[in-house]
Amino acid sequence: MKRAFKFRFYPTEAQAVELSRTFGCVRKVYNLALQARSEAWTQRGERVDYEATSALLTAWKRTEELAFLGEVSAVPLQQGLRHLQAAFGNFFAKRARFPRFKSRKRSRASAEYTRSAFRWRDGTLTLAKMAAPLDIRWSRSLPDGVAPSTVTVSRDAAGRWFVSLLCEDPSVAPLPVTDAVVGIDVGLDHLLVLSTGEKIANPRHERRDRERLVKAQRALCRKQKGSSNRDKARVKVARVHARMADRRTDHLHKITTRLVRDNQTLVIEDLAVSNMVGNHCLARAIGDAGWRQCRQMLEYKARWFGREVIAVDRWFPSSKLCSVCGALAAEMPLQVRAWTCGCGATLDRDVNAARNILAAGLAVTVCGAGVRPQRNTPGGQSVTKQKNLRREP
């Protein structure tokens, strides 16, 4: 199983200059190749693939205007072309939008090195065009006898440098099979509510640092555009955002790892988070909760450890359905946190929803209902629709 290990490092002044030049060249080559492929299709109806753009890169290096491309390592430039090829592949497969040009201010600054462009020796990493190894802070050790196959160097908006080492990790293996299953309902008052009745608190990282963020953003607005003071103020804002993102990611990692280790099957709801953040009253709270990131972690950790994640239809009425008798309430406003069904059962809104999600997910495994009818299984029937059909005589 391939696994990436990310560490922070502190480059020397010469290394920082070399990496910054490499980032700029990678971005330039990506944009030139994207422009060439787009113009070839719109003007001449020709398709340009990776091999053609690689030949174009050789020609660009020979021109006087783009001769600086030959001063950095060629491997990150070639990897940028491969990333563009993958972006077009995702677009034609209808998994992503049409590739967009990279911006110097908004795009992620990164460069990818393969085996031929770095040296790994005795736990030290030296990149191409550099004489000294990187000063990496090893917060954890790599698996014994493992060497990285790909190295990705990046710099975030806060000015922090990171290196990601892609390795073949033999320690990742399926866990022993267990009979435990759990339904998970996400929320804002509580980050996660489980069908077992457990409620995991929402740390609200953004709310805890809001005063600091507001102060930094106001200081940024007072600075003149294009000035060095504005760049310093921008970095301060980015550091506050980075602090919130790091704490959120750490909290989600701990929760999702525990859930995957303790349960064989995890049932979640297929939420359209990108649509939900359109609600200006809840957008900040939803973004701070990290629902999408939580689902991604559950899915890839389940693949690592031999678990199963089931996503039920987003239109399934989990909150309005009584988990005891199956009666469906006509309405269930958001402010109603507990309600009493006609059968006499008093239900907690979130726990009841988690239990219904679990029941719907188990129905998926039994009757073969569509797991993700909106995305991966077009034409597949949702759990709700199949239940309605089964009730008909």
Order of alpha helices (4+ residues) and beta strands (2+ residues): beta-alpha-alpha-alpha-beta-beta-beta-beta-beta-beta-beta-beta-beta-alpha-alpha-alpha-beta-alpha-alpha-alpha-beta-beta-beta-alpha-alpha
